[in-house]
Amino acid sequence: MSLPRFAFVVHALSPFHRRAIGLRRAAPSIVLGHADGTSAWTGLGRIARFRIDGVAEGEILGIPLDPQQMLEDQERALSRMERVIQVARQRTHFDAIGLGSLCAVVAGRGTALQERLDLPVTTGAAATAWAQHALTMQVYDLRKTSRPIAVVGSAGPVGRAIATMLANDGLAVRVDSKRGGRKLPVEVCSGPADAVHGCDIVVGAGPTGGTLDPAALHPGATLIDVALPDTLTGPPPPGTIVLAGEAIRPPKTWKAGMWGRVYHVLAGYGPGQVYACLVEPLVVAVSGRTTPLAQGRVLKLEDVQQFGAIATELGFRTRLVQGWREVPLDALRG
């Protein structure tokens, strides 16, 4: 009997990453920079394989479009995503599809791609919200702050889910938009700078980032960030700690293979961790769901909790890291 299988679709993060995809896909025109990745076929395909022994198997499927190209022509990007999935399905089955980085944004938070496929397309939002909330609570327990926790990007599904969970935890929360604070017991602010004023802990949950001037941060603040690009519009001020808001450590049974290890490095994961969104389609496949955990603008807390329960049972754990480097707990204590 075959194991549950998932695919995770990613795009090139930069021209360098596009060349790396070209190398993996044996596309010399991309490697040498003669092609920009917009060709209908060049560079599409499998980048890496992953598995948890006896539990599930998965593939990273790549398209060589960079973020600017993804946003400039979203119909082209959506067609490339559909094509790379359909080609991969000719040789293997998948039980779930996950979307990385801007793939989820361009695909209408999964809904536009779901219309073209007959298997669940999940955006990673449930996994992201679970990991970011867990990391925020770890930081809160270390800092022992009496100041509110600020949520930037609260209008999006992840930001609103995190604001809701933190409020349910009984914490004082500020949000940067009316939409993010609707019907929640939180303080609604006029924007990101207003929300983070005086806060020791800031959650960056916007889907596209680049919304907060670093000068607005309270001295010594900790930012738990999942935005891509980063929430901050420039380098963080001295004394600020910026944590990777999706960083989780896989179980010892996680196997990546040579190209999987290369992908870990090129995608920014580092050798000892993955980002939570990669694990979401795995959880959908393993749980036997026929519907996604996250899709569209609404993110249900029960789906976030289901992801967390299954991911924890499989052995995934959150990590407090800056980039690849684990942050000493003393550096986070108030």
Residue pairs with C-beta under 8 A, 6 or more apart in sequence:
2 93
3 51
3 54
3 55
3 56
3 57
4 55
4 56
4 57
4 95
4 282
4 285
4 286
4 288
5 56
5 57
5 58
5 59
5 92
5 93
5 94
5 95
5 285
6 56
6 57
6 58
6 59
6 94
6 95
6 96
6 97
6 98
6 281
6 282
6 284
6 285
7 58
7 59
7 60
7 61
7 85
7 88
7 94
7 96
7 97
7 98
7 281
8 58
8 59
8 60
8 61
8 97
8 98
8 99
8 100
8 277
8 278
8 281
9 61
9 62
9 63
9 81
9 84
9 85
9 97
9 98
9 99
9 100
9 103
10 47
10 60
10 61
10 62
10 63
10 100
10 101
10 103
10 267
11 62
11 63
11 64
11 65
11 66
11 67
11 70
11 77
11 100
11 101
11 102
11 103
12 18
12 20
12 21
12 37
12 62
12 63
12 64
12 65
12 66
13 66
13 67
13 101
13 266
13 267
13 268
14 66
15 33
15 66
17 66
17 266
18 30
18 36
18 37
18 43
18 64
18 65
18 66
19 30
19 31
19 33
20 262
20 266
21 27
21 30
21 37
21 43
21 47
21 62
21 64
22 28
22 29
22 30
22 31
22 35
22 42
22 43
22 64
23 31
24 47
24 62
24 259
24 262
25 42
25 43
25 44
25 45
25 47
25 62
25 64
27 35
27 42
27 43
27 64
29 35
29 42
30 37
30 42
30 43
30 64
35 42
35 43
36 69
37 43
37 63
37 64
37 65
37 66
37 69
38 65
38 69
38 76
40 79
40 80
40 83
41 83
42 64
43 62
43 63
43 64
44 61
44 62
44 63
44 64
44 80
44 83
44 84
44 87
45 61
45 62
45 84
45 87
45 88
46 59
46 60
46 61
46 62
46 88
47 59
47 60
47 61
47 62
47 259
47 263
48 59
48 60
48 256
48 257
48 259
48 260
48 262
48 263
49 57
49 58
49 59
49 60
49 256
49 257
49 259
49 260
50 57
50 58
50 59
50 60
50 254
50 255
50 256
50 257
50 260
51 57
51 58
51 254
51 255
52 250
52 251
52 253
52 254
52 255
52 282
52 314
53 253
53 255
54 253
55 253
55 286
55 314
56 282
56 285
56 286
58 281
58 282
58 285
59 88
59 92
60 260
60 263
61 84
61 85
61 88
62 84
63 77
63 80
63 81
63 84
65 76
65 77
65 80
67 101
67 102
67 229
69 76
69 77
70 77
70 102
70 103
70 105
70 106
71 102
71 106
74 106
77 102
77 103
77 106
78 106
78 107
78 112
78 113
81 99
81 103
81 106
81 107
81 113
82 113
82 116
82 117
85 94
85 97
85 117
88 94
94 119
94 285
95 119
95 120
95 284
95 285
95 288
96 119
96 120
96 121
96 122
96 281
96 282
96 284
96 285
96 289
96 292
97 113
97 117
97 119
97 120
97 121
97 122
97 281
98 121
98 122
98 123
98 124
98 277
98 278
98 280
98 281
98 282
98 284
99 107
99 110
99 113
99 121
99 122
99 123
99 124
99 277
100 124
100 275
100 277
100 278
101 228
102 208
102 228
104 110
104 123
104 124
104 125
104 207
105 207
105 208
107 113
107 121
107 123
108 296
109 123
109 125
109 157
109 295
109 296
109 297
110 121
110 122
110 123
110 292
110 294
110 295
110 296
111 295
111 296
113 121
114 120
114 121
114 292
114 295
120 284
120 289
120 290
120 291
120 292
121 292
121 295
122 280
122 281
122 284
122 292
122 293
122 294
122 295
123 277
123 280
123 292
123 294
123 295
124 276
124 277
124 278
124 280
124 294
125 157
125 158
125 161
125 277
125 293
125 294
125 299
126 280
126 293
126 294
126 299
126 303
126 304
126 306
126 307
127 246
127 276
127 277
127 279
127 280
127 283
127 293
127 294
127 307
127 311
128 158
128 205
128 226
128 245
128 246
128 276
128 277
129 157
129 158
129 161
129 162
129 165
129 205
129 299
129 304
130 276
130 304
130 305
130 307
130 308
130 311
131 226
131 245
131 246
131 247
131 248
131 276
131 318
132 158
132 162
132 203
132 205
132 224
132 226
132 245
132 246
133 161
133 162
133 165
133 166
133 304
134 308
134 318
135 224
135 243
135 245
135 247
135 318
135 320
136 149
136 162
136 166
136 201
136 203
136 224
137 169
138 318
138 320
139 201
139 222
139 224
139 243
139 320
139 332
140 149
140 171
140 201
142 329
142 332
142 333
142 334
143 200
143 201
143 222
143 332
143 333
143 334
144 333
144 334
145 200
145 201
145 334
147 172
147 198
147 199
147 200
147 201
147 218
148 171
148 172
148 173
148 174
148 187
148 199
149 166
149 171
149 172
149 173
149 174
149 199
149 201
149 202
149 203
150 173
150 174
150 175
150 176
150 189
150 195
150 196
150 199
150 201
150 202
150 203
151 159
151 162
151 163
151 166
151 173
151 174
151 175
151 176
151 180
151 195
151 203
151 205
152 159
152 176
152 192
152 195
152 196
152 202
152 203
152 204
152 205
152 206
152 211
152 212
152 231
153 159
153 176
153 180
153 204
153 205
153 206
153 207
153 211
153 227
153 231
154 160
154 162
154 163
154 175
154 176
154 177
154 179
154 180
154 181
154 195
154 205
155 176
155 177
155 179
155 180
156 180
156 205
156 206
156 207
156 297
157 294
157 296
157 297
157 298
157 299
158 205
158 207
158 226
158 299
159 175
159 180
159 203
159 205
159 206
160 179
160 180
160 299
161 299
161 301
161 304
162 203
162 205
163 173
163 175
163 180
163 181
163 184
163 186
164 184
164 301
165 301
165 304
166 173
166 203
167 173
167 184
167 185
167 186
172 187
173 184
173 186
173 187
174 186
174 187
174 188
174 189
174 195
174 196
174 199
175 181
175 184
175 186
175 187
175 188
175 189
175 195
176 189
176 190
176 191
176 192
176 194
176 195
177 188
177 191
178 188
180 186
180 188
181 187
181 188
189 195
192 211
192 212
192 216
192 231
193 212
193 213
193 216
196 202
196 212
196 216
196 217
196 218
196 221
197 216
197 218
198 218
199 218
199 221
200 218
200 220
200 221
200 222
200 334
201 221
201 222
201 224
202 212
202 217
202 221
202 222
202 223
202 224
202 231
203 223
203 224
203 245
204 212
204 223
204 224
204 225
204 226
204 227
204 230
204 231
204 232
204 245
205 226
205 227
205 245
206 227
206 231
207 227
207 228
208 227
208 228
208 229
209 225
209 227
209 228
209 229
209 230
209 231
210 227
210 229
210 230
210 231
210 232
210 233
211 227
211 231
211 233
212 231
212 232
212 233
213 232
213 233
213 234
214 232
214 233
214 234
214 235
214 236
214 237
214 240
215 237
217 223
217 236
217 237
217 240
219 237
219 239
220 239
220 240
221 240
221 241
222 240
222 241
222 242
222 243
222 332
223 231
223 232
223 236
223 240
223 241
223 242
223 243
224 243
224 245
225 231
225 232
225 242
225 243
225 244
225 245
226 244
226 245
226 246
230 242
232 242
236 242
241 322
241 327
241 331
241 332
242 322
243 320
243 321
243 322
243 327
244 275
244 319
244 321
244 322
244 323
246 275
246 276
246 277
247 269
247 273
247 275
247 276
247 318
247 319
247 320
247 321
248 273
248 274
248 275
248 276
248 279
248 311
248 316
248 317
248 318
248 319
249 272
249 273
249 316
249 317
249 318
249 319
250 273
250 274
250 279
250 315
250 316
251 314
251 315
251 316
252 315
253 315
254 274
256 263
256 264
261 271
263 269
264 270
264 271
264 273
264 274
265 271
267 275
268 323
269 275
269 324
270 321
270 323
270 324
271 324
272 319
272 324
273 319
273 321
273 324
276 311
276 316
279 307
279 311
279 316
280 293
280 294
280 307
282 314
283 293
283 306
283 307
283 310
283 311
283 314
284 292
284 293
286 310
286 314
287 306
287 310
293 303
293 304
293 306
293 307
294 303
319 326
320 326
320 327
320 329
320 332
321 327
